[in-house]
Amino acid sequence: MATTALTFDLYRVLRLLTLDQLDQSFLNTNCTSTHVNQWHKFAFTTLRMKSQMGGRYDFSYVDRTGKMPSLINVQHDPIPAFDSNYQHCSFLDVTIDRARKLLSQDKTICVLWSGGLDSTLVLASLVSEARYKDQIEILCTWESIMEAGSLFDNVILPWGLKIRFDQTRINMQSGYTGDQGTEVYVSGSCGDQIFGRPRSAFGASFKNKQLLDAPWDQGYPQDFLDIVAPSVSVSPREIVTQKDLLWWIFFNFTWNAVCNDGKKMRPTSIAKRFENFFESWQFQQWAVSTNSYYNQTDEYRLPQKQALAKLINYPAYTDKKTKTLSTTWKSDKSWFMLDTEYKNHYTNNQTQQSGQ
């Protein structure tokens, strides 16, 4: 029986496959030897590209369109079709709708707050819509407060929310003691996938607009295009420039990794209650259907910052805060897959069922 994964490390899986150490039940039967060879070349090329600028999520490439079969069986979300109705829908509208739906579960919502733009918008939208503030808790680290700066003292603290300084990863030295068994854990993940990240391993700085306005396939190696090009042809949002391509890589190819990153190496009971705020179908629909701002401004997260500015009156943060890599956690070096049973697989042939 084939093992279905939630996410995996492309490079380690390829190495295990080369060494003939990968359980054949993991393999996707639709992935032919030709496809495997293409993935090998792609991995070599992306490693070389990544050496110029590292990326935390540039390891689990899954083509959500299905044009390029995944190496192993992966459970992944389809991509919405273009919907013109969303052109009349603001990012704030979608954000508030998402917050209301989470709150309607009538459970305590524990926000994994990093201090960055994504998780701060999550927190602010939930606070604005919550009938009772004690329904919302904050799970953070001291690094979260440092990144948020004066926003923490002037905005976050006055909300009077319960704040916990716990770690939920099962491979962390500091223990996790705060869980009551019923909370819904909400992260700010998938924001990069909705907006893209112009400064990444695949593109020049966003300030170099001349390069980003070049044709989408200009300057990329053929081994890279062999994997990417088939999916570009069926993107619901037209891919014309390299700026468009960078969005597509994040939205299509790294979506799976980011959606499931929060579930890796966490207790199963928590992984089952874990949600990414920006993963919803409505946010995805907005991303593929409402992109006119994207070619009109160099502020690629403008709708997000505008939404946040309407929820909190603190220009020192909403106007000045830039996108950074907020989370420093990295998975175990021997990890290569998380399956649909929330078992973590390692290159030492061990599997680890997350705790209860």
C-alpha positions in Angstrom: 0.0 0.0 0.0 1.4 3.4 -1.0 2.4 5.8 1.8 0.9 9.3 1.3 2.9 12.3 2.5 1.9 15.7 3.6 5.3 17.1 2.9 8.9 15.9 2.2 12.4 17.0 1.5 13.1 16.7 -2.2 16.9 16.6 -1.9 17.0 13.9 0.8 14.3 11.8 -1.0 16.4 11.9 -4.2 19.5 10.8 -2.3 17.7 8.0 -0.6 16.4 6.9 -4.0 19.9 7.0 -5.5 21.2 4.9 -2.6 18.3 2.5 -3.0 17.4 3.2 0.6 13.9 4.5 0.1 10.9 2.3 0.8 9.2 1.7 -2.6 5.8 2.2 -1.0 6.5 5.9 -0.9 7.0 6.3 -4.6 4.5 7.8 -6.9 3.8 5.3 -9.7 3.0 8.2 -12.1 6.6 9.5 -11.8 8.6 7.7 -14.5 12.3 7.3 -14.7 12.4 10.3 -17.1 10.6 12.4 -14.4 13.0 11.2 -11.8 15.9 12.3 -14.0 14.4 15.7 -14.4 13.9 16.1 -10.7 17.6 15.2 -10.1 18.7 17.9 -12.6 16.2 20.4 -11.1 17.5 19.7 -7.6 21.1 20.2 -8.7 20.2 23.5 -10.4 18.1 24.9 -7.5 20.9 24.0 -5.0 23.3 26.1 -7.1 20.7 28.9 -7.2 20.1 28.7 -3.5 23.7 29.2 -2.7 23.2 32.8 -3.7 20.4 33.2 -1.2 19.1 30.5 1.1 15.5 29.8 1.6 13.8 27.8 4.4 11.0 26.4 2.2 12.9 25.7 -1.0 13.0 22.0 -0.4 9.6 20.4 -0.9 8.6 21.2 -4.5 5.2 19.9 -5.4 3.5 20.9 -8.6 -0.1 21.4 -7.5 -1.3 21.4 -11.1 -0.1 17.8 -11.6 1.8 18.6 -14.8 5.0 17.4 -13.2 4.4 14.3 -11.1 5.8 14.4 -7.5 8.5 11.9 -6.6 6.4 10.4 -3.8 2.7 10.3 -3.2 1.6 13.6 -1.8 -1.7 14.8 -0.6 -2.1 18.4 -1.9 -4.7 21.1 -2.6 -5.9 21.9 -6.1 -5.6 25.5 -7.4 -8.7 27.7 -7.8 -9.8 28.9 -11.2 -9.9 32.6 -12.0 -13.0 34.2 -10.6 -13.8 37.8 -11.7 -16.1 38.3 -8.7 -13.0 38.5 -6.5 -11.9 41.7 -8.3 -14.5 43.5 -6.2 -13.3 41.9 -3.0 -10.6 43.6 -0.9 -7.9 41.7 1.0 -9.4 43.1 4.2 -12.8 41.6 3.3 -11.2 38.1 2.9 -9.2 38.5 6.1 -12.2 39.5 8.2 -14.2 36.6 6.7 -11.5 34.2 7.6 -11.3 35.5 11.2 -15.0 35.2 11.7 -15.0 31.6 10.5 -12.2 30.7 12.9 -14.0 32.4 15.8 -17.3 30.6 14.9 -15.8 27.3 16.0 -16.3 28.6 19.5 -12.9 27.4 20.6 -9.9 29.1 22.1 -7.7 30.3 19.3 -4.0 30.3 20.0 -2.1 32.5 17.6 1.5 31.6 16.8 2.6 35.2 16.8 6.1 35.9 15.4 5.9 39.7 15.5 6.0 39.8 11.7 3.4 41.2 9.3 1.5 38.0 8.6 0.9 36.8 12.1 0.2 40.4 13.3 -2.6 40.7 10.8 -3.9 37.4 11.9 -3.9 38.5 15.5 -5.4 42.0 14.8 -8.3 40.6 12.7 -9.2 38.1 15.3 -9.2 40.7 18.0 -11.3 43.0 15.9 -14.0 40.3 15.4 -13.9 38.4 18.7 -16.9 38.9 20.9 -14.9 37.8 23.9 -11.2 38.6 24.0 -10.5 35.6 26.3 -11.2 33.4 23.2 -7.8 34.5 21.9 -4.3 33.6 23.2 -0.8 34.4 22.0 1.9 31.9 21.7 5.2 33.6 21.1 8.9 33.8 21.9 11.1 36.7 23.0 12.2 37.0 19.4 8.6 37.8 18.5 8.6 40.8 20.8 12.0 42.0 19.5 10.7 41.8 15.9 7.5 43.7 16.7 9.4 46.4 18.6 7.3 49.2 20.1 4.1 47.6 18.7 4.2 45.1 21.5 4.1 47.7 24.3 1.7 50.1 22.6 -0.8 47.8 20.9 -0.4 44.1 21.8 -0.1 44.4 25.6 -3.2 46.8 25.9 -5.4 44.1 24.4 -5.0 42.1 27.6 -4.7 38.7 25.9 -3.2 35.7 27.6 0.4 35.3 26.4 2.4 32.0 26.6 6.1 31.5 26.0 6.0 27.8 25.1 7.5 25.7 22.4 5.4 23.1 20.7 8.1 21.3 18.7 8.7 17.8 20.1 12.5 18.1 19.4 12.9 21.3 21.4 14.7 21.2 24.7 12.3 23.6 26.4 9.1 21.6 27.3 5.6 22.4 26.2 3.2 22.7 29.0 0.5 25.2 28.1 -1.9 23.1 25.9 -5.4 22.4 27.2 -6.2 19.9 24.5 -9.0 21.9 22.8 -7.3 25.1 21.4 -7.1 25.7 17.7 -3.5 26.7 16.8 -3.4 29.4 14.0 -0.2 30.5 12.3 0.4 33.3 9.8 1.8 30.9 7.3 1.1 31.0 3.5 1.4 34.8 3.3 4.4 34.4 1.1 2.5 32.0 -1.0 -0.3 34.4 -1.5 1.9 37.4 -2.4 5.1 35.7 -3.5 8.5 36.8 -2.3 10.4 38.9 -4.9 13.6 38.6 -2.9 14.3 34.9 -3.0 16.6 32.3 -4.3 14.9 32.5 -7.7 15.0 36.2 -8.4 16.9 39.5 -8.1 16.1 42.1 -5.5 12.6 43.5 -6.0 14.3 46.9 -6.4 15.8 45.7 -9.7 12.5 46.2 -11.6 14.2 45.9 -15.0 15.0 42.3 -14.3 11.7 41.5 -12.8 9.8 42.9 -15.8 11.8 40.7 -18.2 10.0 37.7 -19.8 9.3 35.0 -17.2 11.6 32.4 -18.7 14.5 34.7 -19.5 17.9 33.7 -17.9 16.7 30.5 -16.2 18.5 27.1 -16.9 16.7 24.6 -19.0 16.8 22.0 -16.2 14.8 24.5 -14.1 12.3 25.3 -16.9 11.7 21.6 -17.6 10.0 21.3 -14.2 8.4 24.8 -14.0 7.2 25.4 -17.6 4.5 22.8 -17.9 2.7 24.3 -14.9 3.0 27.8 -16.1 1.0 27.0 -19.1 -2.1 26.2 -16.9 -1.7 28.9 -14.3 -5.1 30.6 -13.7 -3.2 33.9 -13.3 -1.2 34.8 -16.4 2.5 34.4 -16.1 4.2 37.1 -18.2 7.2 38.5 -16.3 9.8 37.1 -13.9 7.9 38.9 -11.2 4.9 36.8 -12.1 7.0 33.6 -12.1 8.3 34.3 -8.6 4.7 34.5 -7.3 3.9 31.3 -9.1 6.8 29.4 -7.7 5.7 30.2 -4.2 2.0 29.7 -4.8 2.3 26.5 -6.8 5.6 24.7 -5.9 6.2 25.6 -2.2 2.6 25.8 -1.1 2.6 22.2 0.1 5.8 22.6 2.2 4.6 25.7 4.0 1.1 24.5 4.6 2.4 21.5 6.5 5.6 22.9 8.0 3.8 23.8 11.3 2.7 20.2 11.7 6.2 18.7 11.5 7.7 17.4 14.8 4.8 18.5 16.8 2.6 16.3 19.0 -0.1 14.7 16.9 -2.9 16.1 19.1 -1.6 19.6 18.3 -0.9 18.9 14.6 -4.5 17.9 14.2 -5.6 21.3 15.5 -3.2 23.3 13.5 -4.4 25.8 10.8 -2.6 28.3 8.6 -4.6 31.5 8.4 -3.8 32.3 4.8 -4.3 28.8 3.5 -8.0 29.1 3.0 -9.7 28.7 -0.4 -10.9 32.3 -0.3 -7.3 33.6 0.1 -6.1 31.4 -2.7 -9.0 32.6 -4.9 -8.2 36.2 -4.1 -4.5 35.6 -5.1 -5.2 34.1 -8.5 -8.1 36.6 -9.4 -7.1 39.9 -7.9 -3.6 40.9 -8.9 -4.0 44.3 -10.6 -2.0 46.0 -7.8 0.9 43.7 -8.4 2.0 45.4 -11.6 1.2 48.9 -10.4 3.4 49.2 -7.3 6.8 48.0 -6.0 5.1 47.3 -2.6 4.2 43.7 -3.3 2.4 43.3 0.0 0.4 46.6 -0.3 -3.1 45.0 0.2 -1.9 43.3 3.4 -0.4 46.4 4.9 -3.4 48.5 3.9 -5.6 45.9 5.7 -3.5 46.0 8.8 -3.5 49.8 8.9 -7.3 49.7 9.0 -7.3 47.4 12.0 -4.6 49.0 14.1 -3.7 52.7 14.2 0.1 52.4 14.6 1.9 53.8 11.5 5.3 53.2 13.1 4.6 49.5 12.4 2.1 49.3 9.6 4.0 51.8 7.4 7.6 50.9 8.3 7.6 47.2 8.9 9.2 45.1 6.2 8.9 41.4 5.4 11.5 39.3 7.1 12.1 35.7 7.9 10.4 35.6 11.3 10.9 32.0 12.3 14.3 30.6 13.0 13.2 27.0 13.7 14.6 24.3 11.4 13.8 20.6 11.2 16.1 17.8 12.2 18.8 17.3 9.6 17.8 13.6 9.2 14.1 14.3 8.6 12.8 13.7 5.1 9.0 13.2 5.3 5.8 13.8 7.3 3.0 11.4 6.3 -0.8 11.7 6.5 -0.7 9.9 9.9 1.5 12.7 11.2 4.5 10.3 11.4 7.9 11.9 10.9 10.3 9.9 8.8 14.1 10.1 9.1 17.0 8.9 7.1 18.1 6.6 9.9 15.1 4.4 9.0 13.2 5.4 12.1 9.7 6.8 12.1 8.5 8.9 14.9 4.8 9.2 15.8 4.3 12.6 17.3 3.3 12.6 21.0 -0.3 12.5 22.2 
